Amino acid sequence: MAPLLRLYNTLSRAKEPFAPIDPGNVRMYACGPTVYDAAHIGNARPIIVFDLLFRLLRRLYGEAHVTYVRNVTDVDDKINARAAERGISIRTLTDETLAAFHADLRALGVLMPDDVNRPGGRAVFIEPRATDHIREMVEMAERLVAAGHAYVAEDHVLFDVPSMPEYGTLSKRPLDEMEAGARVDVAPYKRSALDFVLWKPSKPGEPAWPSPCGIAAPGRPGWHIECSAMSWKHLGETFDIHAGGIDLVFPHHENEVAQSRCCFGTPVMAHVWLHNGFLQVEGEKMSKSLGNFVTLREVLADWPGEVVRLAMLRTHYRQPIDWTLRGLEEAGRTLERWYAAVGDAAPAADLPGPVREALLDDLNTPAALSELHRLDDPGALKAGAGAMGLLQTTRSAREQAAVAAAGLDVAVVERLIAERGAARSAKNWAESDRLRDALAALGVTVKDNKDGTTSWTATP
């Protein structure tokens, strides 16, 4: 029996014991990127947080018994506009942007489908693209119209929000208040100001597919129905966990719930809804107008991905995070200390109890990191940090980057360090100093640790 995991459920606004529908196939969906431009640092937060949850679930229920779906939105107004602006095809833009995003994720130590899916086995990590699921979106739109929860107007298919009295349950927004607060300039073909688009006609030059419900004009899906269709295709009508940023609760996730529940007649779409908090930069909301808009690629140009990952995990995922240079520097120093402490130790077989208990408590990463700092067993430290996607290499990521930049021959450096270690053991201090100077001439700084080991860093 898996240890008790507790997660904060946005649907109930409470921390609850996690009980999967089927422990043999725990199913999780996370809203992924819209691939039209370089991802910003805020986009990295849900990716890192829910990667950690995926790792934890695999540890609890078995690697073959957790299915993770993280979608890619590759049809969107912003995508159309950016492709037209650059004079390239939409597919060229989305393929190029997605490839760059994948490179960034690998730098962050995020698990990818190729890392966990086994040849010939069932895929446990799926990254569906919206444009590969148009058939499911068309079918959902037609089902909703047939059930009286959607209607056709001026070549659009729209969800009839008042047809679902429970609308607003996830975001805790009363229907009458939402109607009163709706914009005045509502499209004339809408029955209610809150009704949202399931399908719309395509403009010249935009992607287009045969429309549902007998509409003659070709069209394309609305944003919200994409996730409902992809989760249905890969996880079923009801599944365990739906995750995303707090900014998606309304209207995106609220609309997903409405579509899916009304289409399939289910009491819930997902049993647990997880949302990570906002990110600000140096105490201010990230904004291009403020000049503090930071892309993930820009951060990774200056900092190893593992440092970025640790800096993210130092704040609990539900809390707002203040992204600062100081936080990155502290994360970098922590990793250097940990790599020096673990050396070449093999990870312990079991996750240290206090670290495990912290992660089981709604992914309490600040508490888990505090427990890691208390560990004096190198194997336990490596196991605990490894469960969080940290200490995945034999040398710190920063050190590796510096070695590459400096063009060092690692074998030569390690031979000189070994010779210096032998000289120190023989109390041949003159030879030890000579070797230290030789290493310094190569751009290598050595540090003799209290436990008798020697760590080193390189400066490009």
N, C-alpha and C positions, 0 to 999 in steps of 0.2 A: 504494500500500500504506500502510495506517494506521501511524503510529508505534507503537512497542511500549508498551502499557499493562500495568502490573503491578498486581495486586490481591491483597490478603490473603484467602485462602479459608478460612473457618471449617471447611469440610469436610476439608481437608488440613492445617490449621494451618500453612500456609506461604504466602509471597508467590509468586505464579505469573504467568507471562505470560498475558494475556487473549487467547484465540482464540475468537471467536464461532462458533457453529454455522453461521450463515449471515451473512456480512458485509453482505449486502443487506438483512437484517432482524435487527438486534441486538435481543434481547428482554430486558426487565428488569421485575421485579415488586417492589413494596415494600409492606409492611403499613402501611395507613393508620389513620385514627382510628376509635374506637368513639364514635359521636356521641350522647352522653347528657349531657355537661356541658362547660363551657368547657375548652379545651385548656390544659394547664400548660406551663411553659417547657421542660420536658424533652421534650414532644411535638414541639417545634419542631426539635430537633436532627436526627433522622433525615430530616425533611422538607427541611431546608436542605442536609444532606450529600448526599442522593440526588438533589436538584435539581441540585447541582453535578456529580454524576456524569452525569446526563442531559445536561446542557449539554456536558460534555466528550465524551461518546460521539457526540453530534450533530456536534460539531466534527471528530471523527476519522473518522466513517463516513458523514456526510452527514445533513442534517436529515430527509430522507424515509426513512432507513434504520435508524432506531432507534424501537422501540415501547416505551413506558413505561406500565405499569399500576400505579396506586396505589389500592387498594381503600378502600371505606367500609363499616364494619360497622354496620348499622342494625337488627339483631335480636340481642338480648343480654339477659341477666338484669338488668344495671344499667339498660339502657334501659327495660325493663318497669317496674322499681321506680321510676325517676325520673318516668316518665310518670304512674304511679298516684299518686305523691306530689304532683305538681303538678295532678292532675286534668285532664290533657289527653291527646289521642290520641298514640299512639306515633309516627305519621307527623308530627304537628305538632311533637313534640319533636325528632325527627331532622332534619326540614327546617330548623327554627329553629337548631339547633346546628350543622348543616353550613354554613348560610349565614354564621354568625358565624365559623366556622373558615376559610371561604374568604376572608372579608374580612381576617382576620389574615394569611393566607398571601400575599395580594396586597401587604400592607404590608411583608412580609419580602422582597419581590422574587422570590418563588418562581414559576416558570413554571406556568401553568394550561393546561388543555386548549384554551381559547379562544385562547390566545397562540400555539399551535403547529399546531393542526389547521386545514387549509385547506378551504374550502367545495368540495364535490365530490370531494375527495381522500380517501385512506385515513386513518383516524384514527391518529395516532402517539402520542397521549397519551389514555389511557382511565381514567376514574375510576368503576369499577363499584360498584354498591350490592349488598350481599348479598341483599336481598329480591328483586332482579331476576334472581337465579340459583338459585332454589329447584329448578327442573327439573334443572339440572346436578347439584345436591347429591343429589337423589333418585336420579338415574341412577347416580352414583358409589356410593351406599350399596348399591343393588341389585347392581351389578357386584361389589362387594367380598364381599357375601354369597354370590353365585353362585360366586366364585373360592375360597371357603373362608377368606377373611381377615376376615370379620365374621359376626355372628350376631344373631338376634332374641331378645330376652328382655324380658318384661313391657312390651310396646309400645315398647321401645327397640331401636335398632340400635347394636351396639357393635363396635368394631374389636378383633380378637383379636390382641393384641400378640405372644404367643408363636408365632403363625403366621409371623412375620417374624423370622428369626434375626439379621438385620442391624440390628434396631431398636437405636438408641443410637449409630449410626455418626456422626451429626452432632454430638451433644453429648458423645461419647466416654464414655458411661456404660454399663458392662456390664449386661446384662439381669438377671443374678442379683442384683447389688447394688441395682438399682432395685426389684426385687421385694421384697428384704429391707427396704428403706427405705420401702415403701409404707405408707400409713395403715392403721390397724387397722380403722377403721369403714368397710370397703368395702361397697358396695351388694351385697346377697345375690344379685342376678341376674347379677353379673359372674363370668366364669369365672376371670379373673386380676385381681389388684389393679391391674395396669397398664392393663387394657383401658379404652378411652375412648369417649365417646359420639359417634356419627355423627348420630343422630336421637333425639329424645325426645318423649314426649307433652306437649302444651301444657296448662297449667293454665287454669281459667276466667279469661277476660279477657286472656289472652296471645295474641299472634299465632299463627295456626294454618294449616296447609296439609294437603292429603291426604298421608298417610304412605306411605313405600315398603314393599315386601316384603309386601304384603297386610295390613298393620296397619290395623285398623278405626278406631282413635282418631286424630283429627287431631293433628298435631305440628309440631315446628319443628327446624331443624338444630342440631347442636352447633357450638361455635365453630370448631374446627380445620378442619372440612370446607369452611367457607366459602372460605378462601383457595385450597385445592386446586381447588375448582370454578371460581372466577373466573380463576385463572391458566390452567387448562386451556381454558376458553372463549376467552380472548383471546390466549394465547401458545402453546398447544399442550401436548402431554403432557410434553415436555422443553424447557427454555428456558435462556437464558444466565446470568442473574443473579437471585438472590432476596436482598432486602435487608430489614433491620429492626433493631430495638434488641437489644442483647445479652441483655436479659431474656426475649426470645422464643425463644432457642435451644432451651430445654426448658421446658415440653413442646410449645409451639405448633409451632415449626418441625420438631422431631423427628416430631411427629404428622402434619404435612403431608407430610413425606417418606414416611412409612409408607403413608398413604392413597394418595398419587399413584403411588408405585412399584408397590404391590400391585394397584392398579386397572388400570394400563396395562401392567404387565409391563416397566417400564423400569429400567435400572441406576441412573439418577439422576433426580431431579426437576429440579433446577437444577445447572448445572455449577459455578457460583461462588456461595458464600453470604457476604454481607457483613453485618457487625454493628457498629453504633456503640456506644461506651461509655456508661456511666452519667453522670448529671448530679447534682451536689450543689450546695447553695446556701450560700455563705459558709462552706465547709468542713464542712457537715453534710448528711446525707441529707435530701432534701426530704420533708416530712411535715406533714400537717395538725396532728398532735398537737404538733409542735415550733413551730408557728406560722410556718413558713417556706415554706409552700406558695404558689407564685407562679404565677398564670395568665399565659398569653401576652398576653391582653388588658390585664392590669394593667401588664405591662412596656411594651407598645406605647403605653399612655397617657402614659408618661413619656419614652420613647425612640423615635426614628425606627426603622422596621424595618430600615433599612440598617445602623444601628449594632448592632442585635441580631444581624443576619446576620454582620457582621464579628467581633463578639465570639465567636460560635460557632465561626467558622472559624479563630480563632487557636490552637485546640487540635486536634491530630490526631484524626480522627473515631473511631479505635479506642481512644483514651485517655480515662480519666475526665475530666470537665470540672468545674471549680469555678466556678460562676456567681456573680460578685461585682460590686458597684457599681464598684469600681476598674476591672475589666475593661471595663465599659460606657463609663466615662469615657475610658479610653485609646483604645478603638475610636472614640469620637466625635471625639477630637482628631486621630486618624490620618486620618479621613475629611475633616475640615476642611482639613488640610494638603494632602491629595491633590486636593481640589476646587480649592484655590487654585493648585496646581501645574499642573493640566491646563487650567484656564481653559476656553476654547471650542475647544480643539484637537480635531481629528478623530482617532478611534482609528486606530492603525497597522493596516495590512492583515494583518500576521502577528502571532501571539502571540509575545511575547518568549521566546527559547529557554530561558533558565533557569527562567522561570515554567512553561513547558510541561513541562520535564523534571521539575520538582517535582510537578506535578499527575499526570503519568504514573506517578510512583512512589507508587502506592497513595494517591492524593489527599493528598499531603503538603502540606496548606494552610499550616502554619507556615513551611515552607521557601519556598513560593510567595510568601507575604506578605513574607518577608525579602528576596526578590529584587525585589519591587515597591518596597520602600523604597530599593533601590540604583539604581533607574532615574532618569535625569535627562532623558529624552525624554518630553514630555507625551503624545504620541501612543501611545508604547509603554506608558506607565503606564495610560492609558485602556483600551487593548486588553487588557492583562493583568488589570486589575481587573475589566473588563467580563466576561471569561471566567469570573470567580468570582461574577458577579451583583452586582458593586459598581460605583459610579460610573455609574449608569444614568440620572441626571438631569443637567441643566446647572448645578444649584446643589445644595448639600448638602441632604440630607433634613431635617437639624436646622434649617437656615436657612429652608427652605420652611415648616416647621411654625411657626417663630417669626414669619415674615412674615404667615402666615395669622392667627395669634393677635393680632398687633399691628394688623392691618387696614391694612397699608401698601399704597400704590400703587407696585408695583415699577417701573413706567415712570418715575415721578417720581424715585425713588431712583437709578435708573441714569442718568437725565439729569443729576442733580446730581453724580454721581460722574464722569461724562464731562466736565462743565464743570470740576470740580476738577482732573481730569487735564490738561485744556488749560491751566488756570492754572498748574499745577506745571511744565508744559513751557515756559511763557513766563516762568517764575521770578517769577510774580506771587504772592508768598507771602501777602500780605494777603488776596487773593481766595480763595486755597486754604484759608486758615484760616477765612474766613467761611463757605465752603461746608461745611467739616468741621463747624463749629458748627451749621449748618442741618441737616445730616444727624443730628447728635447729638440735636438737638431732636426729630427724628422717631423717635428710638430706634434709630438706626443707627450702628454703630461700623465705621470703615473701617480697613483695614490695608494699608500700602504694602509690597509684596513685593520681594525682591531682584532678581527678574527684570523689574521695571518694571510689573507688573500690580498691580491693587488688588482686594482681596477685601473683602467686607463681611458683617456679621452683624447680626441684629435681635433685640432683647429685647422680648418681649411685656409 
